[in-house]
């Protein structure tokens, strides 16, 4: 099986350097290639990529800015492999990754798969806190941390694999972002392709973002969900409402304090204490435990606001998604 590793990048040469340095250390014995797609960057990664030319089979392409989904499609069109592996540029890849994927696919082949993400010890405290918030069972149900169903997994585009057949049949990613990965997953399921989680195919997802960027990202995730539900109504879940319900409930609990009713507020305090306790133990740091409370609140608040606004516009007012939220769509 010949793997083509596809990486879209936008103004992140330092990330590409770290990524390629980790790929060089792979213990996989077979040949594979790297496809780097520069998505209209003003700060290019070509010079960094060429430093690895003598150690890796690298192809570099520059194109106008059309978003990560379209850039991945572009890369898969240029790739030579029969199986594509897609990463975000801010990922660091453990040395056994390709070997683990090959073994899993040789044992139980599927046309697309996903893997979880973890945090390296060298990551900043904020990065570790955001990683906890994005992967913990207490916050997202563990969907990025590896606890989702093994045989019905929705891959995330920071760490996923896709066969050439699945790409050609589906047409690849759509132009929504974020949300392009669950949209592709559902379309592939509808076409009869099977997915799975490969638990030991994890990556270290660095997420070079601050609190403001994290809030904006979570808000966009919230806006994208009602759009995806309108496109794929058979796959909507009641759990998608939980961050908004959590947010409304928190505001209600604050209001009830004025009437000396503190039971609901105490439940929220207990929940945030559990976030602090488990993150502190998992990360061996009470500082990261405290920052995980901040990350969880930002994630729920931002996602919840975005979801409620989008639900009102898309599901109630019936506004067309690209008219309601043009910032979520790239022009091809």
Steps between C-alpha positions, in 0.01 A plus 500: 500500500648831389414792729477860382516742794308818415561824693331833429687794650429871536779729622653235728856412387613431859219246539598327176856475629388328821261277309761384246755444776256256660426326168871440443503293821228258383592132543282399202706286260302564179522798267257789539472859376425843647275748318516857635238743371571866569151654518572854381748574778694825513762329720592191299627161613678396179851569628432296815355212297799489267736448794349153538512413130795263545325306779135500392309475173348849513285682247421866562214690336395862532141603423262786568323505835189282479497350849627179661235268354563600140875493563477142624302409188767667287771301676317169459457571129877548471589201720625167365393277788206265532433620856518862619584607854400855591646707782481861612828687483506544880530125562808309613493134398623219731759272341273192498203674335531366144591150619195492728271618220638246252461216748142602584397533134665170405310330782163668447486718191266801486487782247540773759617526857577751771734520794503690831727780616717547804722769650878486524673586824669790320166669420410816689261486794226669294549250216470211746187654654338545158597144409330376816186701426489372140559133584364425847194282553373768740489765228463350152422141589853410397429520127849634432669307776427154369192386695247518217364177346778313326284383207298818436756773541485851353859586406619855556706653223800574721563123504319280251554257215303461179533249216533624143176320417312678780639838392414453135151368572410776750677792334683572824449791738238772455577870535356548850755555779485388769264206447651359182613179672161387650335597170741276306461219754122496469512510121744207502273301732208572266709366211558176689858554618601389849710689753678417822710649776861387517571574864878475479515725191511812717672828428627781719275790404676820596218750436697825492211714617429737786174537692349741246580275204369198690174684570465593132570141393244356743244759394542395135459134599172596665381689192590212270304232687141612416611537137625142497179384670295671229705323232498163674189488725524125559831549682406778742526415869349647814854525641576778250275724712688431824746795491210743442292337774805514727543870426134589553492295818803683635341839439180377666698376799657846541156661484361264763770609743312830537208294634725305737467186285850362463450127428556524124797732546656247739467232231697720262762558769526123547540448127778758473668352807504161325654665193768651725561176691522262203706737286738569791552126552526422129745783434665490843451873537246704695579794271385300197203382706394860556566593136285204395205664677565813295530298178181306570301816573629671184422192294144458631419871498633561149357183348167551676460857376594401147264203500202702627555776246538252217202290611282812496617613156525161328231285660238762595542790257611263219779729382738342249825401679732696273283809541472460877869429566719584199808482724457119519528449125799529269455589135654249262 
